[in-house]
Amino acid sequence: MSSTRAENSRFEALDLLATMVAVVQGDGALLYVNAMFETVAGLSRRSLMRSNLFDWFADGAQLRETLTAVLRNEIATGRFDGTMRRTPLAAHELLPVHVIVNQIEHGSDRVLVEMLEIEQQTRQDREERAIGQVQANKELIRNLAHEIKNPLGGIRGAAQLLAMDLVSKELTEYTNVIIHEADRLQALVDRLLAPHRRAQAVADVNIHEVCERVRSLVLAEYPQGLAVQRDYDTSIPDFRGDREQLIQAVLNIAQNAALALAERIAAGDAKLILRTRVARQVTIGKQRFRLALELHIEDNGPGVPEEIRDRIFYPLVSGREGGSGLGLTLAQTYVQQHQGMIECDSVPGRTVFRIVIPLP
């Protein structure tokens, strides 16, 4: 075994970490990077090791000073907050990180640099709140459905009996309204309870078959003015799941996007993108997964209204008049039944719903 391969084998356990880690020399030359660094940078390990760690920072001076102090044994560990570039030497796509510089061995000419995304903890807190929110929604919906269904059945039955005794056609129109509205509320309750009633039909699922099904349904509904683009990583493996649930989850998000794109569809420049990627060392609800599927549903619409941005997955919250506010709630429930999560990042002109599901 060559000395380089032997050296790299010492650090293979670093690939299990969910933070970016690099082994560097005093001049910033990269000797080793872990899998998470590859994922964030979007480059292979071989390509990364041809670059210099200082070039990945918007201001490399503080990293250089800390690294030098650790190598001189002035300090054993150095910490500071810095800003990384997602692409070396690029001024855009900056990533705030907390940097930890550690000695590897006393007197060694190399150090271990760990970079923790400052947003990562915020994201994990948000995921935990989302999981708790789904459980609270489930209990609320079950209790609410029980309280609604019993009197609703009585109201409908009483209206039917009353209609049988009425002679006036005008009066029977009122009882018909009562029966119709009772049926509408019953259908709403049934939709709320649907994800919790039916057992999952688990089988092998190909995410691109799911995306293609959603794409064909959306294009059938909007044949003009809307372009539905594909950006697939075809190497993503199949996984165990409920295909119909996932189709419904993605379709609910895509249909919401299409409705928000109404003005752009009329103008002929509406765009919806279905993008699939593989993520490594993903944490979902305090559980670590080596690999995960990332499905992005992106549109160029006006964005989610700011006043409901933090509540869009709550039941009965809708950003448009006449909306039931159930589409995203059901999508979140279906995804979480696959141990996954949904996030939304929205600004005017670009909204991205990100579905993450563990892979085998």
C-alpha positions in Angstrom: 0.0 0.0 0.0 1.4 3.4 -1.0 2.0 6.0 1.7 -0.8 8.2 0.3 -3.3 5.4 0.4 -2.2 4.4 3.9 -2.6 8.0 5.1 -6.1 8.2 3.5 -7.2 5.0 5.2 -6.5 6.6 8.6 -9.1 9.1 7.9 -11.9 7.0 6.4 -14.0 7.2 9.5 -14.4 10.9 8.9 -16.8 10.0 6.0 -19.3 9.0 8.7 -19.5 12.6 10.0 -22.3 14.9 9.0 -19.9 17.9 9.0 -17.2 18.9 6.5 -13.7 17.8 7.5 -10.4 18.4 5.8 -6.8 17.5 6.6 -4.5 20.2 5.5 -0.8 21.3 5.6 0.3 24.7 6.9 0.1 26.3 3.4 -3.6 25.2 3.1 -2.9 22.3 0.7 -5.7 19.7 1.1 -4.4 16.2 1.9 -7.8 14.7 2.6 -11.5 15.7 2.6 -14.5 13.7 3.8 -17.7 12.8 2.0 -19.7 15.7 3.4 -17.1 18.2 2.0 -17.6 16.5 -1.4 -21.4 16.8 -1.1 -21.4 20.5 -0.1 -18.8 21.4 -2.7 -20.4 19.3 -5.5 -16.9 18.1 -6.5 -15.1 14.7 -6.3 -12.5 14.1 -3.6 -9.8 14.0 -6.3 -10.8 17.4 -7.6 -11.0 18.9 -4.2 -7.5 17.7 -3.2 -6.1 19.7 -6.1 -7.4 22.9 -4.5 -6.3 24.9 -1.5 -8.5 25.3 1.6 -7.8 29.0 1.8 -9.4 29.5 -1.6 -12.7 28.1 -0.2 -13.0 30.9 2.3 -14.2 34.4 1.5 -11.5 35.7 3.8 -8.7 33.1 4.4 -6.7 35.3 6.8 -8.3 34.1 10.0 -8.0 30.5 8.9 -4.4 31.0 8.1 -3.6 32.6 11.4 -5.4 29.9 13.4 -3.8 27.1 11.4 -0.4 28.6 12.0 -1.0 29.0 15.7 -2.1 25.4 16.0 1.0 24.1 14.0 3.3 26.2 16.3 1.6 24.6 19.3 0.6 28.0 20.6 -2.9 26.6 20.9 -4.3 23.1 20.7 -7.6 24.0 19.2 -8.8 27.2 17.4 -12.4 28.2 16.8 -13.9 31.0 14.8 -17.0 31.8 12.6 -16.2 32.2 8.9 -17.7 32.2 5.5 -17.1 29.5 2.9 -17.6 29.7 -0.8 -19.6 26.9 -2.4 -17.3 27.2 -5.4 -13.6 28.2 -4.9 -12.8 31.8 -5.8 -16.5 32.6 -6.4 -18.0 35.7 -4.7 -21.6 34.3 -4.6 -23.3 31.3 -2.9 -21.6 32.0 0.5 -22.0 29.5 3.4 -21.6 30.7 7.0 -19.7 28.1 9.0 -18.2 27.5 12.4 -14.6 26.4 12.0 -12.7 24.2 14.4 -8.9 23.7 13.8 -7.3 20.8 15.8 -3.9 19.3 16.1 -3.6 15.7 14.8 -0.4 14.8 16.5 2.1 16.9 18.5 4.8 18.2 16.2 2.9 17.1 13.0 2.9 19.4 10.0 -0.8 18.9 9.3 -4.0 19.8 11.1 -7.7 18.7 11.1 -10.2 21.4 10.1 -13.9 20.8 10.8 -16.5 23.1 9.3 -20.0 23.1 10.7 -22.8 24.8 8.8 -24.3 27.4 11.1 -27.6 26.9 9.4 -27.5 23.1 10.1 -28.6 23.4 13.8 -31.4 25.8 12.8 -32.5 23.3 10.1 -32.5 20.4 12.6 -34.5 22.4 15.1 -37.0 23.2 12.3 -37.2 19.5 11.3 -37.9 18.5 15.0 -40.7 21.1 15.1 -42.2 19.8 11.9 -42.2 16.2 13.2 -43.9 17.4 16.4 -46.3 19.5 14.3 -47.4 16.5 12.3 -48.1 14.5 15.4 -50.1 17.4 16.9 -52.0 17.7 13.6 -52.8 14.0 13.6 -54.3 14.2 17.1 -56.2 17.4 16.3 -57.6 16.0 13.1 -58.7 12.7 14.7 -60.4 14.5 17.6 -62.0 17.2 15.3 -63.2 14.5 12.8 -64.9 12.6 15.7 -66.6 15.7 17.0 -67.8 16.7 13.5 -68.9 13.4 12.1 -71.5 12.4 14.7 -73.6 15.6 14.7 -73.1 15.9 10.9 -74.8 12.5 10.4 -77.7 13.6 12.6 -78.1 16.9 10.7 -78.1 15.1 7.3 -80.6 12.5 8.5 -82.9 15.1 10.0 -82.8 17.1 6.7 -83.7 14.0 4.7 -86.6 13.2 7.0 -87.8 16.8 6.8 -87.6 16.8 3.0 -89.9 13.7 2.8 -92.7 15.6 4.8 -92.4 18.9 2.8 -94.9 19.6 0.0 -93.4 23.0 -1.1 -90.7 22.7 -3.7 -89.2 26.0 -2.4 -88.8 24.6 1.1 -87.2 21.3 -0.2 -84.5 23.4 -1.9 -83.4 24.5 1.6 -83.2 20.9 2.8 -81.2 20.0 -0.3 -78.7 22.7 0.6 -78.4 21.3 4.1 -77.8 17.8 2.7 -75.3 19.0 0.1 -73.3 21.0 2.6 -73.3 18.1 5.1 -71.9 15.8 2.3 -69.3 18.4 1.5 -68.1 18.6 5.1 -68.1 14.7 5.3 -65.9 14.6 2.2 -63.5 17.2 3.9 -63.3 15.1 7.0 -62.7 11.9 5.0 -59.8 13.7 3.2 -58.3 14.7 6.5 -58.4 11.2 7.8 -57.3 9.5 4.6 -53.5 9.3 5.3 -54.1 7.7 8.7 -56.7 5.2 7.7 -55.1 3.3 4.8 -52.1 1.1 5.4 -49.1 1.7 3.1 -48.8 -0.5 0.0 -45.0 -0.9 0.3 -43.1 -2.0 -2.8 -39.9 -1.0 -4.8 -40.3 2.6 -5.9 -38.4 4.4 -8.7 -38.6 8.1 -8.0 -38.3 9.0 -11.6 -41.4 7.0 -12.4 -43.1 9.0 -9.7 -41.9 12.3 -11.3 -42.9 11.2 -14.8 -46.4 10.4 -13.6 -46.7 13.8 -11.9 -45.3 15.5 -15.0 -47.8 13.9 -17.3 -50.7 14.8 -15.0 -49.6 18.4 -14.7 -49.1 18.8 -18.5 -52.5 17.2 -19.2 -54.1 19.9 -17.0 -51.9 22.7 -18.3 -51.0 21.9 -21.9 -50.2 25.5 -22.8 -47.9 28.1 -21.2 -46.2 25.8 -18.6 -42.9 24.0 -19.2 -42.2 21.1 -16.9 -38.5 20.5 -17.0 -36.6 17.4 -15.9 -33.2 17.4 -14.1 -32.7 13.8 -13.0 -29.8 11.9 -11.5 -30.6 8.6 -13.1 -28.1 6.7 -10.8 -30.5 7.0 -7.8 -31.5 3.5 -6.7 -35.0 2.2 -6.1 -36.2 2.2 -2.5 -39.1 0.7 -0.5 -42.2 2.9 -0.3 -45.8 3.5 -1.3 -45.7 4.7 -4.9 -49.3 6.1 -4.9 -48.7 8.1 -1.7 -45.5 9.6 -3.1 -47.2 10.4 -6.4 -50.0 12.2 -4.5 -47.4 14.1 -2.3 -45.4 15.4 -5.3 -48.6 16.0 -7.3 -50.1 18.2 -4.5 -47.0 20.3 -4.4 -46.8 20.6 -8.2 -50.5 21.5 -8.5 -50.1 24.2 -5.9 -47.2 25.5 -7.9 -49.2 25.5 -11.1 -52.0 27.4 -9.5 -49.5 30.0 -8.2 -48.2 30.3 -11.8 -51.5 31.3 -13.3 -50.3 34.7 -14.5 -47.1 33.3 -15.9 -49.0 30.5 -17.6 -51.2 33.1 -19.2 -48.0 34.9 -20.3 -46.5 31.7 -21.6 -43.3 31.7 -19.5 -44.3 29.5 -16.5 -41.7 27.0 -15.5 -41.7 24.0 -13.2 -38.6 21.9 -12.6 -38.4 18.4 -11.1 -34.8 17.8 -9.9 -33.4 14.7 -8.2 -30.1 14.3 -6.4 -28.4 12.1 -3.9 -27.4 13.5 -0.5 -24.9 11.9 1.9 -24.8 11.8 5.7 -28.3 13.3 6.1 -29.9 13.8 9.5 -33.7 13.6 9.7 -35.3 13.9 13.1 -32.1 13.1 15.0 -31.5 10.0 12.9 -28.5 9.8 10.6 -28.8 8.3 7.1 -25.8 7.5 4.9 -27.7 8.2 1.7 -30.9 10.1 1.0 -32.9 11.1 -2.1 -33.4 14.8 -2.6 -36.3 15.8 -4.8 -36.7 19.5 -5.6 -39.9 20.9 -7.1 -39.1 24.4 -8.2 -41.2 27.1 -9.9 -40.7 30.6 -11.0 -44.0 31.9 -9.5 -44.6 34.8 -7.1 -43.5 32.8 -4.0 -45.4 31.8 -0.9 -47.0 34.8 0.9 -44.8 35.9 3.8 -47.7 35.9 6.3 -48.3 32.2 5.9 -44.7 31.0 5.1 -44.2 29.4 8.5 -47.6 27.8 8.5 -48.0 26.4 5.0 -48.0 22.7 6.2 -50.7 23.4 8.8 -54.1 21.9 7.9 -56.7 24.4 6.5 -54.0 27.1 5.8 -54.2 28.2 2.2 -52.5 31.0 0.2 -55.3 31.3 -2.3 -59.0 32.0 -2.2 -61.1 28.9 -2.3 -58.2 26.6 -1.4 -58.8 23.8 1.1 -55.4 24.0 2.8 -55.0 20.3 2.8 -52.7 19.6 -0.1 -49.4 20.4 1.6 -50.6 18.9 4.9 -51.3 15.6 3.2 -48.0 15.8 1.3 -46.0 16.3 4.5 -47.9 13.3 6.1 -47.1 11.0 3.2 -43.4 12.0 3.1 -43.0 11.6 6.9 -44.6 8.1 6.6 -41.4 7.4 4.5 -39.1 8.7 7.3 -38.6 11.8 5.2 -39.2 15.5 5.5 -40.3 18.5 3.3 -38.7 22.0 3.4 -39.7 25.1 1.5 -37.5 27.9 0.4 -39.4 30.8 -1.3 -38.6 34.2 -2.6 -40.5 36.1 -5.4 -39.6 34.4 -8.7 -38.3 31.2 -7.2 -40.0 28.7 -4.8 -38.4 25.3 -4.1 -40.0 22.5 -2.2 -37.3 20.0 -1.1 -38.4 16.4 -0.3 -35.7 14.3 1.4 -36.2 10.5 1.8 -33.7 8.0 3.1 -32.2 5.5 0.6 -31.0 2.0 1.3 
